[in-house]
Amino acid sequence: MTHGGVRYSEIFINEYIRIDITTKTVYYCHVGFSNYEICHETYALTRLCYYILTGRTNLEKQREGAIKSFWIKGTSTDRAARFQSVDTLLTAVRAITDNNM
């Protein structure tokens, strides 16, 4: 069944990954070098920093705090809302402490 070209059986992880749950197939959309932007790098660095800071890959039980805000900003599906430079990402990482994590 489809609606507006999207099947109800599809789950969109972000603008580059979608999963068809009926066939258990993962589809990756390639960006291409000419369309590559810094937000793609900051997305990957956000995931890496989150893992280094927490040691966790399970994101379902995140507590409210600076680390969750960091995650939401760095992995936003809206690329304009992500960190637009490594410097801003680094500033956000430095703001995370044991007390506000």
C-alpha positions in Angstrom: 0.0 0.0 0.0 1.4 3.4 -0.9 0.6 7.0 0.0 2.3 9.8 -1.9 4.9 7.4 -3.3 5.9 6.1 0.1 5.0 2.6 1.1 3.6 2.1 4.6 6.1 -0.7 5.1 9.1 1.7 4.8 10.9 3.3 7.7 13.0 6.3 7.0 16.1 6.5 9.2 17.3 9.7 7.7 17.5 11.2 4.2 20.1 8.6 3.2 18.8 5.4 4.7 15.4 3.7 4.5 14.3 0.2 5.5 11.6 -1.9 3.9 10.3 -3.9 6.8 8.4 -6.4 4.7 11.4 -7.5 2.8 14.0 -6.6 5.5 16.0 -4.7 3.0 18.1 -1.6 3.8 18.4 1.0 1.0 21.3 3.5 1.1 21.2 6.6 -1.0 24.6 7.8 -2.1 25.3 11.5 -1.8 28.1 11.8 -4.3 31.2 13.8 -3.8 29.9 16.9 -5.6 27.0 17.1 -3.0 29.1 16.3 0.0 28.9 18.9 2.8 30.4 19.5 6.2 27.2 18.4 7.9 27.9 14.8 6.6 31.2 14.9 8.5 29.7 16.4 11.7 26.9 13.8 11.6 29.6 11.0 11.7 31.6 12.8 14.3 28.5 13.2 16.5 28.0 9.5 16.4 31.6 8.8 17.2 31.8 11.4 20.0 28.5 10.1 21.6 30.0 6.6 21.7 33.3 7.8 23.1 31.6 9.8 25.8 29.0 7.2 26.8 30.3 3.9 25.6 26.8 3.2 24.4 25.3 2.3 21.0 21.8 1.8 22.4 20.0 5.2 22.1 16.6 4.3 23.4 17.1 5.2 27.0 18.8 8.6 26.8 18.4 10.8 29.8 17.6 14.5 29.3 20.8 16.5 29.4 23.6 18.0 27.4 24.5 14.7 25.8 21.0 14.2 24.5 20.8 17.7 23.2 24.2 17.1 21.5 22.9 14.0 19.9 19.7 15.6 18.7 21.5 18.5 17.1 24.3 16.5 15.5 22.1 13.8 14.0 19.1 16.0 13.0 17.3 15.0 9.8 17.3 18.7 9.0 20.9 19.2 7.7 20.7 22.9 8.4 20.1 22.2 12.1 23.2 20.1 12.5 26.6 21.4 13.5 27.9 23.4 10.6 31.6 23.2 11.6 33.9 20.9 13.6 34.6 23.9 15.8 31.0 24.2 16.9 30.8 20.5 17.4 34.0 20.6 19.6 32.5 23.5 21.6 29.4 21.4 22.3 31.5 18.4 23.3 33.5 20.5 25.7 30.3 21.8 27.3 29.3 18.3 28.3 30.4 17.4 31.8 29.6 14.6 34.2 27.2 16.9 36.0 25.0 17.7 33.0 25.4 14.5 30.9 
